[in-house]
Amino acid sequence: MNQESGKPGEQEEVTGLVCEEADLKDGQMKEVTVGDQKVLLVRTHGQYSAIGNQCTHYSAALVKGALSGDRVRCPFHGACFNVKTGDIEEYPGLDSVPSYKVKVEDGKVYVTIDKKSLKLTKRVKEMCTMRPEVKHTILLIGGGPASLVCAETLRQNCYQGRIIIMTKDTLLPFDKTKLSKAMNLDSSSILLRSSDFLQQYGIEVWTQKEVVSVNPADKTVKISDGSSQHYDQLLIATGCRARPLSCPGSDLKGVNVLQCYEDAKEINGSSPGHKAVVIGASFIGMEVASYLSDKAASVALVGTSRYPYERSLGPEIGNMSMQMLEEQNVKFYMKDEVTEIRGENGKVKEVVLKSGTVLEADVVIAGIGVIPNSDFLAGSNVEVDSKKAVIVDKYMRTNIPDVFAAGDVTSFPLTIRGDQRVNIGHWQMSQAHGRIAALNMLKKPTKIESIPFFWTVLLGKSIRYAGYAEGYTEIVFKGKVEERKFVALYIKDEVVVAAASLMFDPAVSRVAELMATGQTLTKAQAQAEDLSWLQM
């Protein structure tokens, strides 16, 4: 079926006849193969286009995603790609997908791939690098996804000044979402970009450098080692830190929070064959308990609510998640809290609960919430809210000229909530913030309008979530939670404000895409038997 074109001896391209012109209708897509390469063939506005079929984030098949207009949204974590260009338009992920030549002739559709790119599943958008004669410095504080995407977006938009990312971490920017899901990873396997890549595009990363103060008047920051650094534009993307335990004994050896790579390594090394107690039925706490369930001698989880995630996802999904872990011998102590941690020779020995229960413990991991890292802004006049989050507008600007902020440390206006200010700790949202900050630094006015998208993994199964459900009044379920195959639609004021699902792809991506295009999903639609709006 594949025919080679080009002169004999120098066949540079592979062309395949992939379908008849009448095979796809507008708004349809299918996976086809050209020279062993899987390709996503899409028809929109009467025209065919072809792009790579693997999401560049974690390689999900895009054909299983949600197509809307000129973009396809990944079924796993909501990344979006333009079906004409292959460019990434929504996160997570850093790279775009390849796009291929399509020709329609005599009612037949042909796709042509350059042989050099035959095995490539992702491509880096074209980027410039630094020119020493450009006297301008953009300083990005924090080594997370917001800073990295900001830096890459600057280079993709021809910024040729100096870019410095300053992080107190020991590692270059890494995929932090993996830390709680798989703690045994080698540090090199979680880096988002190699040092060679960063060097090639003139992105400096200074590790183990903590900014202790900012002086916007003379545009300098002071670093913990006593040195200072000038900037022309600044991004505050310092994220959040894990809230420490405040009970007696919280400073004993063996009591951990999960903040950085070293923490994950420590927990992973000290847990096998030992008794672990996880404090907090948060997403982090539950992922850690799930990961340790087949490694530690025993795992106990202490939570203050009736069920895990009760406030965020509701009691039904919370109860189901709890049962999943109970089947793996995780013991839950809910509606309880830790009053004291006791030790022996400076090392943790037991955890005492308010109910009087005493749990044996060799390792304790706390996942009890986070605090925005904004203390270093004291005296800078950068405005923060009552919870210490940095206040920004839709352009990621703070109240101080040339000072921007992005990611978990910010409180920003959420479009789908009528610009209500929110603080959202999602990986995808941090990346979106980084891009918006970069464009606005370059005087390309662009607003943040991304739909929040989140996922958690328990025992290899992913619960996906999109939207913003705070204050929801009821949940409409499709499928059955007890069968662990469902989509949950969260209702507030008669409309759907969020969706969560398990084994029901691409429902959540579909809801996110409807929200992104400004469509309102009513409670009546959610309750109807007809699910065609979900494209299921």
FENMOTA-V103919 format. One record per residue. N is the residue number from 0. RES is the residue in three letters. SS is DSSP state (H for helix, E for strand, - for the rest). NEAR is the number of other ideal C-beta (glycine too) atoms within 8 Angstrom. Layout:
{{N RES SS NEAR} {N RES SS NEAR}}
This chain:
{{0 MET - 4} {1 ASN E 9} {2 GLN E 7} {3 GLU E 8} {4 SER E 7} {5 GLY - 7} {6 LYS - 5} {7 PRO - 4} {8 GLY - 4} {9 GLU - 6} {10 GLN - 11} {11 GLU - 7} {12 GLU E 11} {13 VAL E 13} {14 THR E 13} {15 GLY E 14} {16 LEU E 10} {17 VAL E 12} {18 CYS E 11} {19 GLU E 7} {20 GLU H 9} {21 ALA H 4} {22 ASP H 7} {23 LEU - 10} {24 LYS - 5} {25 ASP - 7} {26 GLY - 6} {27 GLN E 9} {28 MET E 13} {29 LYS E 10} {30 GLU E 11} {31 VAL E 12} {32 THR E 10} {33 VAL E 14} {34 GLY - 10} {35 ASP - 4} {36 GLN E 10} {37 LYS E 10} {38 VAL E 16} {39 LEU E 15} {40 LEU E 17} {41 VAL E 14} {42 ARG E 13} {43 THR E 12} {44 HIS - 4} {45 GLY - 5} {46 GLN E 6} {47 TYR E 11} {48 SER E 12} {49 ALA E 14} {50 ILE E 17} {51 GLY E 14} {52 ASN - 11} {53 GLN E 12} {54 CYS - 16} {55 THR - 13} {56 HIS - 12} {57 TYR - 6} {58 SER - 7} {59 ALA - 13} {60 ALA E 11} {61 LEU H 17} {62 VAL H 9} {63 LYS H 8} {64 GLY - 14} {65 ALA E 12} {66 LEU E 12} {67 SER E 10} {68 GLY - 5} {69 ASP - 6} {70 ARG E 12} {71 VAL E 14} {72 ARG E 17} {73 CYS - 15} {74 PRO - 12} {75 PHE - 12} {76 HIS - 13} {77 GLY - 17} {78 ALA - 15} {79 CYS E 13} {80 PHE E 16} {81 ASN E 11} {82 VAL - 14} {83 LYS - 7} {84 THR - 7} {85 GLY - 13} {86 ASP - 8} {87 ILE E 14} {88 GLU E 7} {89 GLU E 12} {90 TYR - 15} {91 PRO - 12} {92 GLY - 9} {93 LEU - 11} {94 ASP - 10} {95 SER E 13} {96 VAL - 17} {97 PRO - 12} {98 SER E 10} {99 TYR E 11} {100 LYS E 7} {101 VAL E 12} {102 LYS E 7} {103 VAL E 9} {104 GLU E 6} {105 ASP - 3} {106 GLY - 7} {107 LYS E 10} {108 VAL E 14} {109 TYR E 12} {110 VAL E 15} {111 THR E 14} {112 ILE E 15} {113 ASP E 8} {114 LYS H 10} {115 LYS H 5} {116 SER H 9} {117 LEU - 11} {118 LYS - 5} {119 LEU - 8} {120 THR - 9} {121 LYS - 11} {122 ARG E 10} {123 VAL - 8} {124 LYS - 10} {125 GLU - 5} {126 MET - 9} {127 CYS - 8} {128 THR - 9} {129 MET - 9} {130 ARG - 6} {131 PRO - 4} {132 GLU - 4} {133 VAL - 9} {134 LYS - 4} {135 HIS - 7} {136 THR E 11} {137 ILE E 16} {138 LEU E 12} {139 LEU E 14} {140 ILE E 12} {141 GLY - 17} {142 GLY - 14} {143 GLY - 14} {144 PRO H 15} {145 ALA H 17} {146 SER H 18} {147 LEU H 15} {148 VAL H 16} {149 CYS H 17} {150 ALA H 14} {151 GLU H 13} {152 THR H 12} {153 LEU H 13} {154 ARG H 15} {155 GLN H 9} {156 ASN - 10} {157 CYS - 6} {158 TYR - 12} {159 GLN - 8} {160 GLY - 11} {161 ARG E 10} {162 ILE E 15} {163 ILE E 13} {164 ILE E 15} {165 MET E 14} {166 THR - 14} {167 LYS - 7} {168 ASP - 10} {169 THR - 7} {170 LEU - 12} {171 LEU - 12} {172 PRO - 14} {173 PHE E 11} {174 ASP - 7} {175 LYS H 8} {176 THR H 8} {177 LYS H 9} {178 LEU - 13} {179 SER - 13} {180 LYS - 8} {181 ALA - 6} {182 MET - 11} {183 ASN - 4} {184 LEU - 10} {185 ASP - 5} {186 SER H 9} {187 SER H 5} {188 SER H 6} {189 ILE H 13} {190 LEU E 12} {191 LEU - 10} {192 ARG - 10} {193 SER - 7} {194 SER H 8} {195 ASP H 6} {196 PHE H 8} {197 LEU H 12} {198 GLN H 8} {199 GLN H 7} {200 TYR - 11} {201 GLY - 10} {202 ILE E 11} {203 GLU E 9} {204 VAL E 12} {205 TRP E 9} {206 THR - 10} {207 GLN - 8} {208 LYS - 11} {209 GLU - 8} {210 VAL E 13} {211 VAL E 7} {212 SER E 10} {213 VAL E 14} {214 ASN E 10} {215 PRO - 12} {216 ALA - 4} {217 ASP - 4} {218 LYS - 10} {219 THR E 10} {220 VAL E 14} {221 LYS E 11} {222 ILE E 13} {223 SER - 8} {224 ASP - 5} {225 GLY - 5} {226 SER - 6} {227 SER E 7} {228 GLN E 10} {229 HIS E 7} {230 TYR - 13} {231 ASP - 9} {232 GLN E 11} {233 LEU E 15} {234 LEU E 18} {235 ILE E 17} {236 ALA - 18} {237 THR - 11} {238 GLY - 13} {239 CYS E 10} {240 ARG E 8} {241 ALA E 13} {242 ARG - 9} {243 PRO - 7} {244 LEU - 10} {245 SER - 4} {246 CYS - 9} {247 PRO E 5} {248 GLY - 11} {249 SER - 11} {250 ASP - 4} {251 LEU - 11} {252 LYS E 7} {253 GLY - 12} {254 VAL E 12} {255 ASN E 11} {256 VAL E 10} {257 LEU - 13} {258 GLN - 6} {259 CYS - 9} {260 TYR H 12} {261 GLU H 7} {262 ASP H 12} {263 ALA H 13} {264 LYS H 9} {265 GLU H 9} {266 ILE H 15} {267 ASN H 9} {268 GLY H 7} {269 SER H 9} {270 SER H 13} {271 PRO E 6} {272 GLY - 5} {273 HIS - 10} {274 LYS E 12} {275 ALA E 17} {276 VAL E 14} {277 VAL E 16} {278 ILE E 14} {279 GLY - 12} {280 ALA - 15} {281 SER - 10} {282 PHE H 9} {283 ILE H 11} {284 GLY H 18} {285 MET H 17} {286 GLU H 13} {287 VAL H 15} {288 ALA H 14} {289 SER H 14} {290 TYR H 11} {291 LEU H 13} {292 SER - 13} {293 ASP - 4} {294 LYS - 7} {295 ALA E 13} {296 ALA - 6} {297 SER E 9} {298 VAL E 13} {299 ALA E 15} {300 LEU E 17} {301 VAL E 16} {302 GLY - 14} {303 THR - 7} {304 SER - 11} {305 ARG - 7} {306 TYR - 13} {307 PRO - 13} {308 TYR - 13} {309 GLU H 11} {310 ARG H 4} {311 SER H 6} {312 LEU H 10} {313 GLY - 11} {314 PRO H 8} {315 GLU H 10} {316 ILE H 14} {317 GLY H 16} {318 ASN H 9} {319 MET H 11} {320 SER H 14} {321 MET H 12} {322 GLN H 8} {323 MET H 13} {324 LEU H 16} {325 GLU H 10} {326 GLU - 6} {327 GLN - 10} {328 ASN - 8} {329 VAL E 12} {330 LYS E 9} {331 PHE E 11} {332 TYR E 12} {333 MET - 12} {334 LYS - 6} {335 ASP - 11} {336 GLU - 7} {337 VAL E 12} {338 THR E 7} {339 GLU E 9} {340 ILE E 17} {341 ARG E 10} {342 GLY E 12} {343 GLU E 6} {344 ASN - 4} {345 GLY - 6} {346 LYS E 9} {347 VAL E 16} {348 LYS E 8} {349 GLU E 10} {350 VAL E 16} {351 VAL E 11} {352 LEU E 14} {353 LYS - 7} {354 SER - 6} {355 GLY - 5} {356 THR - 8} {357 VAL E 8} {358 LEU E 13} {359 GLU E 8} {360 ALA - 15} {361 ASP - 10} {362 VAL E 15} {363 VAL E 14} {364 ILE E 14} {365 ALA E 16} {366 GLY - 17} {367 ILE - 10} {368 GLY - 8} {369 VAL E 9} {370 ILE E 8} {371 PRO E 15} {372 ASN - 11} {373 SER - 13} {374 ASP H 6} {375 PHE H 11} {376 LEU H 11} {377 ALA - 6} {378 GLY - 5} {379 SER - 10} {380 ASN - 7} {381 VAL - 15} {382 GLU - 8} {383 VAL E 10} {384 ASP - 10} {385 SER - 3} {386 LYS - 7} {387 LYS - 9} {388 ALA - 12} {389 VAL E 15} {390 ILE E 11} {391 VAL - 13} {392 ASP - 7} {393 LYS - 10} {394 TYR - 11} {395 MET - 15} {396 ARG E 9} {397 THR - 12} {398 ASN - 7} {399 ILE - 9} {400 PRO - 4} {401 ASP - 10} {402 VAL E 13} {403 PHE E 15} {404 ALA E 15} {405 ALA - 18} {406 GLY H 15} {407 ASP H 12} {408 VAL H 16} {409 THR E 14} {410 SER E 11} {411 PHE E 13} {412 PRO E 10} {413 LEU E 12} {414 THR H 9} {415 ILE H 8} {416 ARG H 9} {417 GLY - 3} {418 ASP - 8} {419 GLN E 7} {420 ARG E 10} {421 VAL E 11} {422 ASN - 12} {423 ILE - 9} {424 GLY - 6} {425 HIS - 9} {426 TRP H 11} {427 GLN H 16} {428 MET H 12} {429 SER H 17} {430 GLN H 14} {431 ALA H 13} {432 HIS H 16} {433 GLY H 20} {434 ARG H 12} {435 ILE H 14} {436 ALA H 15} {437 ALA H 15} {438 LEU H 12} {439 ASN H 14} {440 MET H 13} {441 LEU - 9} {442 LYS - 5} {443 LYS - 7} {444 PRO - 7} {445 THR - 8} {446 LYS - 8} {447 ILE - 13} {448 GLU - 6} {449 SER - 10} {450 ILE - 10} {451 PRO - 12} {452 PHE E 15} {453 PHE E 10} {454 TRP E 10} {455 THR E 10} {456 VAL E 11} {457 LEU E 12} {458 LEU - 9} {459 GLY - 4} {460 LYS E 10} {461 SER E 8} {462 ILE E 14} {463 ARG E 16} {464 TYR E 14} {465 ALA E 15} {466 GLY E 15} {467 TYR - 11} {468 ALA - 10} {469 GLU - 5} {470 GLY - 5} {471 TYR - 11} {472 THR - 6} {473 GLU E 6} {474 ILE E 10} {475 VAL E 10} {476 PHE E 11} {477 LYS E 10} {478 GLY E 9} {479 LYS E 7} {480 VAL H 11} {481 GLU H 5} {482 GLU H 7} {483 ARG - 10} {484 LYS E 8} {485 PHE E 14} {486 VAL E 13} {487 ALA E 15} {488 LEU E 14} {489 TYR E 15} {490 ILE E 14} {491 LYS E 9} {492 ASP - 4} {493 GLU - 5} {494 VAL E 10} {495 VAL E 14} {496 VAL E 12} {497 ALA E 13} {498 ALA E 15} {499 ALA E 13} {500 SER E 14} {501 LEU E 12} {502 MET - 8} {503 PHE - 12} {504 ASP - 11} {505 PRO - 11} {506 ALA H 13} {507 VAL H 17} {508 SER H 16} {509 ARG H 14} {510 VAL H 16} {511 ALA H 16} {512 GLU H 12} {513 LEU H 11} {514 MET H 13} {515 ALA H 12} {516 THR - 8} {517 GLY - 5} {518 GLN - 6} {519 THR - 5} {520 LEU - 12} {521 THR E 9} {522 LYS H 10} {523 ALA H 6} {524 GLN H 9} {525 ALA H 11} {526 GLN H 6} {527 ALA - 7} {528 GLU - 3} {529 ASP - 5} {530 LEU - 8} {531 SER H 6} {532 TRP H 9} {533 LEU H 10} {534 GLN - 7} {535 MET - 7}}
